[in-house]
């Protein structure tokens, strides 16, 4: 081999080594620059222009949040969304910054929960955010501590540890505006109860200053378990919240329990309840008998009309409390009386056998 060829090979070798060193230092520099960089560039400046957020899991659980002229709503329920919760998600997505680069190998994605959500076994949630001129897509994986979690920009190979920790929920009911109605006990004058089973009754008071509600009619010989036994019923519409919402059935079930709450200022809230398995369901209608509450009644009636609401079981039980639960228990027969009755029955049975034998 000629000296000239050897020289060229030496120069080429040095060049390769130099390029390798430069690439290595460059990659190290990029990693340093990546720490603290935004995961979704441009979103932070466009949070207020976002019109749609979709969340999707591998098992096809999905929620679609849309903004229109009336505000944010949950498309799968056609019901208003919790605006504070939606805004918190958008702000956290916009501020999401890289803590550390993680795996680029698809085989390792499931360990972080950032695999594509095309499989029912995928544990992450794909979040898509759309504005008129921009869109972003992110797969949110498992948490890593209390302040950060694993994510991967959709269609990008690099997974990341990023902060802040994102809380995402692909179940539509998790994004609903849960506030239903709030009629404080201080407003309530009367509750009229018509259970599907058991006797009807009313809980009333004449003045706001009265602490306890009277029950009428009381069964003959029975007394309330305490002076304030019915107070829980009167307070049942205080901060009443929904768990889920669906379109009301075309025909209301005649076997529903019914309750009517009347306030001192003329508001009337009528509730019809039923149980679907373990799910307590409620339909509401509102009217007013006084000018002061006419606007409130109209607003609530428009909100409730055509809907059936799933509510917490404890609230349902409070609204439709049976009369028997408000009364003192019936006295139980004394032990001696029981024993005497048992002896009398046994004696009569023995006499019957003797008579049969004599015949």
Buried (B, 14 or more C-beta within 10 A) or exposed (E): EEEEEEEEEEEEEEEEEEEEEEEEEEEEEEEEEBEEEBBBEEBBEBBEEBEBBBBBBBEEBBBBBBBEEEEBBBBBBEBBBBBEBBBEBBBBBBBBBBBBBBBEEEEEBBBBBBBBBEEEEBBBBBBBBBBEEBEBBBBBBBBBEEEBBBBBBBEEEEBBBBBBBBEBBBBBBBBBBBEBBEBEBEBBBBBBBBBBEBEEBBBBBEEEEEEBBBBEEBEEEBEBEEEEBBBBBBBBBBEBBBBBBEEBEEEEEEEBBBBBBBBBBBBBBBBBBBBEEEEBBBBBBBBBEEEEBBEBBEEBBEBBEEBBBBBEEEBBBBBBBBBEEBBEEEEEEEEEEEEEEEEEEEEEEEEEEEEEEEE
